[in-house]
Amino acid sequence: MTIGFGVTFITGSHEIGEAGRRCGRLFREDISIESGVWIAARAFIGPGVTVGEGSVVAAGAVVMRSMPANSLIGGVPAKVIRELA
């Protein structure tokens, strides 16, 4: 695994609450980065995400859901841009 400059891993967040208090229940979920992954500079990886083996996360991507192996991942929110050989 290779991690670029300024990458952020956040394992906790809040649910959206009712109108009187939008910041709801706090939760925590592990992040899993599989082997051979390259996470480029300033990417953000959110709670509960798994980045599949051999994938590349583009600079500045905001990854809030799990991504498959051997994928180029990028965008806000992140999506699979293409499969890698």
GUMI-533135 format. One line per field, with one value per residue: x, y, z of N, C-alpha, C, O in turn. Coordinates in Angstrom, 2 decimals, padded with zeros to 5 digits. Each point is the difference from the previous one (the first is absolute). Example, Ala and Ser with C-alpha at 12.3 -4.5 7.8 and 13.67 -1.06 7.14 Angstrom:
n.x	c(013.19_-001.39)
n.y	c(-005.69_001.07)
n.z	c(007.80_-001.38)
ca.x	c(-000.89_000.82)
ca.y	c(001.19_001.19)
ca.z	c(000.00_000.06)
c.x	c(000.90_-000.77)
c.y	c(001.20_001.09)
c.z	c(000.00_000.73)
o.x	c(001.04_000.51)
o.y	c(-000.02_001.11)
o.z	c(000.66_000.17)
END
This chain:
n.x	c(000.85_-001.44_001.44_-001.75_001.08_000.57_001.25_-002.01_000.84_-001.82_000.80_000.43_-001.86_-000.89_-001.16_-001.14_000.66_-000.77_-002.14_-001.04_000.04_000.62_000.65_-000.13_-001.44_000.92_001.22_-000.04_001.32_000.00_002.16_-000.99_002.02_-001.28_000.28_002.03_-000.84_-001.16_001.07_-001.34_001.62_000.60_001.12_-002.00_000.95_-001.76_-001.39_001.36_001.39_-001.01_002.13_-001.46_-000.02_001.98_-001.01_-001.32_001.21_-001.76_001.58_000.44_001.07_-002.05_001.63_-001.81_001.24_-001.12_002.18_-000.96_-000.09_002.14_000.10_-000.96_001.25_-002.11_001.13_-001.47_-000.18_001.11_001.42_-001.43_002.20_001.35_-000.66_000.56_001.50)
n.y	c(-001.17_000.95_000.83_000.59_001.43_000.05_-001.84_000.04_-000.32_-000.40_-000.05_002.19_-000.81_001.44_-000.95_-000.68_001.84_-000.36_000.19_-001.35_-001.86_001.86_001.33_-001.26_-001.71_000.06_000.56_-002.19_001.04_-002.22_000.50_-000.20_-000.23_-000.20_-002.22_000.79_000.10_000.87_000.63_000.50_001.19_000.21_-001.92_-000.34_-000.52_-000.48_001.08_-001.40_001.75_-000.72_000.04_-000.03_-002.19_000.68_000.37_001.04_000.67_000.39_000.97_000.04_-001.90_-000.02_-000.88_000.03_-000.54_-001.73_-000.46_000.10_-002.24_000.30_001.23_000.72_000.58_000.42_001.80_001.42_-001.93_-000.87_000.10_-001.68_000.32_-001.10_-001.34_-000.97_000.78)
n.z	c(000.00_-001.48_001.52_-001.29_-001.32_002.17_-000.10_-001.01_002.06_-001.26_002.10_000.03_000.97_-001.47_001.67_-001.81_001.11_002.08_-000.64_001.44_-001.27_-001.08_001.67_-001.85_-000.22_002.06_-001.81_000.52_-001.50_000.37_000.37_-002.01_000.96_-001.85_000.00_000.61_002.07_-001.73_001.87_-001.75_-000.98_002.16_-000.21_-000.97_001.99_-001.32_001.41_001.15_000.00_-001.90_000.72_-001.74_000.49_000.87_001.95_-001.51_001.79_-001.36_-001.27_002.20_-000.50_-000.94_001.27_-001.34_-001.80_000.86_000.34_-002.06_000.03_000.68_001.89_-001.91_001.78_-000.63_000.73_-001.01_001.09_001.74_-001.76_-000.43_000.32_001.45_-001.69_001.96_-001.46)
ca.x	c(-000.85_000.70_-000.90_000.53_000.02_-001.25_-001.18_-000.76_-000.82_-000.95_-000.73_-001.24_-000.86_-001.30_-001.20_-000.78_-001.06_-001.28_000.07_000.45_001.42_000.44_001.17_-000.55_000.83_001.37_000.35_001.38_000.15_001.37_000.39_000.88_000.74_000.58_001.39_000.31_-000.76_000.68_-000.91_000.73_-000.02_-001.20_-001.23_-000.74_-000.61_-000.99_-000.25_-000.58_000.43_001.06_000.56_000.41_001.39_000.54_-000.68_000.63_-000.93_000.54_000.20_-001.18_-001.25_-000.73_-000.49_-000.96_-000.55_001.04_000.35_000.50_001.41_000.54_-000.78_000.43_-001.08_000.20_-001.15_-000.65_000.51_000.80_-000.62_000.96_000.20_000.21_000.67_001.42_000.45)
ca.y	c(001.17_001.28_001.07_001.30_001.12_000.61_-000.88_000.00_-001.17_000.33_-001.22_000.30_001.06_000.07_-000.13_001.23_-000.08_000.66_001.44_000.73_-000.25_-000.71_-000.82_-001.16_-001.00_-000.22_-001.38_-000.26_-001.18_-000.19_000.18_-001.07_000.27_-001.29_000.06_000.58_001.23_001.30_001.09_001.21_001.14_000.69_-000.78_-000.15_-001.32_000.08_-001.16_-001.21_-000.20_-000.92_000.26_-001.31_-000.30_000.47_001.19_001.30_001.06_001.24_001.14_000.78_-000.78_-000.16_-001.38_-000.20_-001.36_-000.97_-000.05_-001.32_-000.20_000.35_001.11_001.38_000.60_001.43_000.88_000.43_-001.17_-000.90_-001.09_-000.72_000.65_-001.13_-001.18_-000.08_-001.34)
ca.z	c(000.00_-000.04_000.41_-000.36_000.95_000.44_-000.07_001.24_000.31_001.06_000.34_000.72_-000.51_000.67_-000.81_-000.07_001.00_-000.25_-000.26_001.17_000.21_-001.21_000.31_000.71_000.68_-000.45_-000.31_-000.40_-000.86_-000.45_-001.39_-000.45_-001.22_-000.37_-000.48_-001.30_-000.26_000.02_000.32_-000.37_000.91_000.48_-000.09_001.26_000.09_001.07_000.85_-000.56_-001.38_-000.39_-001.32_-000.48_-000.37_-001.26_-000.49_000.12_000.39_-000.55_000.90_000.35_-000.02_001.26_-000.09_001.08_-000.09_-000.38_-001.42_-000.39_-000.29_-001.32_-000.54_000.14_000.77_000.12_000.00_001.24_000.70_-000.85_-000.74_-000.82_-001.28_-000.92_000.55_-000.32_-000.41)
c.x	c(000.90_-001.01_000.68_-000.13_-001.42_-001.25_-000.67_-000.83_-000.91_-000.85_-001.32_-000.77_-001.28_-001.10_-000.67_-001.21_-001.27_000.18_000.55_001.48_000.51_001.22_-000.45_001.05_001.37_000.18_001.45_000.03_001.44_000.14_000.95_000.63_000.74_001.38_000.10_-000.72_000.92_-001.06_000.78_-000.31_-001.40_-001.31_-000.60_-000.68_-000.90_-000.23_-000.64_000.45_001.05_000.44_000.63_001.43_000.36_-000.66_000.86_-001.11_000.64_000.13_-001.31_-001.31_-000.61_-000.72_-000.88_-000.72_001.09_000.15_000.63_001.50_000.32_-000.80_000.76_-001.20_000.26_-001.31_-000.53_-001.50_000.70_-000.86_001.10_000.06_000.23_000.65_001.46_000.37_000.83)
c.y	c(001.23_001.09_001.34_001.03_000.45_-000.85_-000.04_-001.27_000.38_-001.24_000.25_001.12_000.01_-000.30_001.37_-000.17_000.70_001.51_000.80_-000.16_-000.87_-000.89_-001.15_-000.88_-000.14_-001.48_-000.08_-001.27_-000.06_000.28_-001.13_000.38_-001.29_000.19_000.63_001.29_001.21_001.06_001.29_001.15_000.54_-000.74_-000.12_-001.36_-000.01_-001.31_-001.16_-000.35_-001.10_000.40_-001.31_-000.06_000.58_001.25_001.25_001.00_001.31_001.08_000.74_-000.75_-000.07_-001.34_-000.29_-001.34_-000.91_-000.08_-001.35_000.00_000.48_001.08_001.31_000.74_001.49_000.76_000.31_-000.03_-000.95_-001.06_-000.71_000.69_-001.04_-001.15_000.03_-001.44_-000.64)
c.z	c(000.00_000.31_-000.27_001.12_000.33_-000.14_001.38_000.11_001.18_000.28_000.72_-000.65_000.83_-001.00_-000.08_000.93_-000.42_-000.09_001.17_000.29_-001.15_000.24_000.88_000.63_-000.65_-000.32_-000.45_-000.82_-000.49_-001.49_-000.35_-001.34_-000.36_-000.65_-001.38_-000.33_000.06_000.24_-000.20_000.97_000.26_-000.25_001.40_-000.04_001.23_000.73_-000.76_-001.40_-000.09_-001.40_-000.46_-000.49_-001.37_-000.57_000.19_000.32_-000.43_001.07_000.21_-000.01_001.39_-000.07_001.22_-000.09_-000.51_-001.51_-000.34_-000.27_-001.42_-000.71_000.14_000.56_000.12_000.03_001.38_-000.24_-000.99_-000.66_-000.76_-001.36_-001.09_000.73_-000.45_-000.33_001.09)
o.x	c(001.02_-001.08_001.10_-000.56_-000.84_-001.10_000.67_-000.72_000.51_-000.72_-000.73_000.56_-000.09_000.10_000.27_-000.78_-000.15_001.08_000.72_000.58_-000.09_000.18_-000.12_001.09_000.11_-000.50_000.59_-000.60_000.58_-000.95_000.86_-000.70_000.90_000.41_-000.90_000.11_000.91_-000.94_000.94_-000.88_-000.83_-001.07_000.70_-000.72_000.47_000.55_-000.89_-000.48_000.89_-000.82_000.93_000.57_-000.78_000.22_000.95_-001.00_001.08_-000.69_-000.73_-001.05_000.72_-001.05_000.50_-000.88_000.97_-000.95_000.70_000.64_-000.87_-000.37_000.75_-001.07_001.11_-001.06_000.47_-000.53_-000.25_-000.99_001.12_-001.01_-000.53_000.57_000.32_-000.56_000.46)
o.y	c(000.05_000.05_000.26_-000.28_000.16_000.54_-000.03_-000.36_000.34_-000.47_-000.94_000.83_-000.67_000.32_000.87_-000.94_000.44_000.51_000.98_000.82_-001.22_-000.99_000.13_000.45_-000.08_-000.86_000.99_-001.00_001.02_-000.13_-000.37_000.26_-000.42_001.13_-000.12_000.48_000.08_000.13_000.29_-000.11_000.12_000.62_000.12_-000.31_000.23_-001.04_000.19_-000.97_-000.10_000.14_-000.51_001.00_-000.09_000.33_000.02_000.09_000.35_-000.03_000.28_000.61_-000.02_-000.12_-000.13_-000.28_000.45_000.18_-000.59_001.04_000.05_-000.15_000.19_000.03_000.41_-000.54_-000.53_000.92_000.04_-000.47_000.50_000.13_000.10_000.17_000.47_-000.94_-001.13)
o.z	c(000.68_-000.59_000.50_001.06_-000.89_-000.01_001.02_-000.93_001.07_-000.88_000.27_-000.72_001.02_-001.18_000.82_-000.16_-001.14_000.27_-000.21_000.72_000.05_-000.70_001.21_000.36_-001.23_000.72_-000.42_000.37_-000.37_-000.77_000.81_-000.98_000.73_-000.26_-000.83_-001.13_000.83_-000.78_000.74_000.85_-000.90_000.00_001.01_-000.95_001.12_-000.37_-000.83_-000.57_000.85_-000.90_000.63_-000.43_-000.95_-001.16_000.77_-000.70_000.46_001.02_-000.95_000.23_001.00_-000.62_001.11_000.81_-000.61_-000.76_000.83_-000.13_-000.87_-001.16_000.95_-000.61_000.35_-000.32_001.01_-000.62_-001.20_000.55_-000.10_-000.69_-001.11_001.08_-001.09_000.56_-000.16)
END
